[in-house]
């Protein structure tokens, strides 16, 4: 895909529920990768951004704080039932799976014991694919295991876009490699340092000042 189409620009629509949704998923080594992606993004980035990194269910919920401090942008934990919209980066908290709904919200459910991975990238990506279709951009970052591969297939098959980091820029290549190996689901494999620029190209310009947010 050399000339990515701009998402969510098919005419007038509500600015929140029809905005593109970017899901950054990863595991081991994923924190640094997420920072590499988020830090260059414009503050007025015109997409919802959801971050899911594997965490122990008993972990302290400090990931949003750490990301906000390192990326110098608003980051907070997702609240169950909230609407996906451009604004603060939303982080899936430990001990919860995140599921997208047809109403454009994210619902959190208790993760329980494994399997699946916790929180589950496959559950998040699959439900986003079903509910948001071509507006979804899935980004599979550094991590162990194969979580996210099935979700990447769902995003691809339902019209969305899938990016994955290459081997050289992945601290752990298992998660990206698993997605890359599934049914041609990944549209672009690239260094983590290039992902932000590609996301800006895909999402398009930020809304004009004065529009409802």
N, C-alpha and C positions, 0 to 999 in steps of 0.2 A: 504494500500500500504506500505508494510514493506521494500521492496527493490526497490526504485524508479529507473527507467531507466534513464541513462544519455541522455540528449536531444541534438539534433543537431550534432550527431557524426556518421552519416551514410555515411561517405566518404568525399572526397575533395569537397569543395564548397566555394563560396565567403565568406570571414570572416565576412562581415558586414550584408548583407541582409539575410543570412541563420542562423545567431546567434539566440539563444533563446531570448525570450522577457519576462521579468518579469514585471507585472503590479501590483502595490500596490495601493489599493483603500480603502477609508475610509471617515469618516465624523467626528462627535464629538468624541474627544478623539483620533483621528487618528494621530495627529502630533507626540505625544509621541510614539505611536505604530510604526510609520514609522522610527523614530530615533532608536528604539530598533532593527528593522530589518536591517537598513542600516549600523549602526555603526560597527557591527562585520564583514561585508562582506569584502573580500579582495579588495584592490584597483584595481587589475587586473581581477576582476570578469568578466567572459566571456559571459555576456548577456547584452542586452539593459535593462535598468531599467526605467520605467515610473511611476511617482507618481501622483495620482489624489485624492485630498481631496476636499470635498464640500466647496465652498467659495461664499460669496455674489458677484454678478457681479461687484459691485462697490468697492470691497475690493482692497487695495493696493497690488501690486504684490510682496510681500516680502517673500513668502513662500520658494522660492528657496534659498534666502539668509539665512533665519533662519535655514533651513535644512543643508546647507553647513557649517554653523558655528557650529552647534551642532554635526554633524556627521564627521567633519574633512575630507571631501572628496569633489571633484568637483560636484556641483549641479547647474543647471541653468534652466530657463524657456524654454519650447519647442518653437522652431521657426516653424511656419507653413510651411510644405513642406519638412522638413528635414528628412534625412534617419535615421532609427532606427539602432543603432550600439552600441557595447560595448564602454563605455567611461563615460562621465559625466552622473549623474542621471538627468533625464529630468522631469520637473514638469509642469503639465497642469496649465496655468494661469487662473485667475478669468475672468469671462465673456465669456469663450470659451468652446465649446465641442471639444474633441479630437477624430478624426476618423482615423483609420489605412487604408492604401491603399494597393492594390495589388503590388505596386512598392516598398513596404517596407518603406514608409514614413508615417508621421503623419501630417494630415491637421487639422487646427483649424478653427472652424466656430463659429459665434456669437451665444451665448446661448439663448438670448431673455429671456422671462419670463417663469416661471414654468407652467406645468410640461415640461420636466422631471426635476429631480434633476440637480443642476448646480455646477460644470461640471458633466456630466452624466457618472457614472461608467458603466452602462449598454451599452451605445453607444460605449465607448472605448473597453470594453471587447468583445462585439459582433463583432465589426469590426476587432479586432485582431484575434478572433477565425476564422472568415471567410477567412482572408488573410494570417494568419501564422499557423493555425492548431495546430499540435502537438508540435510546438516550443513555445507555450504560457504557461506561469505559471501565474495564477491569484491568488492574495493574498487578501482576504477580511478581513479588519481590523475593529477596533472599529468604531461604527457610529450608528446614529439613522436612522430609516426608512428601506426600503428594496431595495435601489439601489444596483446594483451589482448582485442580485440574478438571474435575467434573463441572464445577461452576463456570470455568472458562469455556467449556464446550457449550453450556447452556447460553451464556452471553453471546457467543459467536453464532449459534444456531438461531437465536431469536433476534438477530440483527444488530447486536452491539459490537463493540470494538475491544480487543484484548491485546495488551502489551505485556511483555515479560523482559526482565533483565537478562543480559547475556552472562555467560560463564565468568568472564574476566572481571565483571563488576559485582558479582554476587558472592558474598562471604560464604554462603551455602547455596549450591545451585540446584538442589533436589526439587524444590517447589517449582521454580521456573521451568526446569527440565521436564517435569511431569506434565505441565501444561503444554509445553512446546510439542511433546510427543503425542498429544491427543487430537487426532482427526483434523489437523490443520486449523486448530482453533485460535492460534495466536497470530495476530496480524503483523506485529512488529516485534522483533527481538533486538534490543539495543542497550547501550551502556546506561546505567542508572542516571548519569549526569545529563543525558539527553531527554529524559522522560518529561520533565517539566515543559520544555519547549514544544514537544509533541502534543501534550495535553492542551496547551494554549492554542495551538493550531486546530485541534479537534473541536474544542469548545467554542472558539470564536471570541469576539470582543465582549467586554463587560457591558451590562445594560447601561443606558444613558442615565445621568444623574436625574434624580427626581422620580424615578419609577419606584413603585412599591417594592419593598424587600421583605 
